Amino acid sequence: MHEFSLIADLFKKVETVVRENDAEYASKITIQLGALAHISPDHLKEHIDQASPGTPIEGAEIEINLTSEEHPQAQEIVLESLEIDK
């Protein structure tokens, strides 16, 4: 269940940035996935794809960069960058 809260938080962050920029959707999302976040990049991508229909994330290109175990955010999913389209 921890992964669902991390993904929900990610969606909220993306939706906030999209809304604050008067945009309709995100075209590319770059995510930093902590090596200790207890989810693989493929599994994270599956969750995002399943949850994105009808959201500003739907159809966005998703890039996931895995951190090392020593990274300070090794247990987190972090929004690294976001490209938006109006």
Stockholm file with secondary structure:
# STOCKHOLM 1.0

chainA/1-86         MHEFSLIADLFKKVETVVRENDAEYASKITIQLGALAHISPDHLKEHIDQASPGTPIEGAEIEINLTSEEHPQAQEIVLESLEIDK
#=GR chainA/1-86 SS CHHHHHHHHHHHHHHHHHHHTTCSEEEEEEEEECTTSSSCHHHHHHHHHHHCTTSTTTTCEEEEEECCTTSTTTTCEEEEEEEEEC
#=GC SS_cons        CHHHHHHHHHHHHHHHHHHHTTCSEEEEEEEEECTTSSSCHHHHHHHHHHHCTTSTTTTCEEEEEECCTTSTTTTCEEEEEEEEEC
//
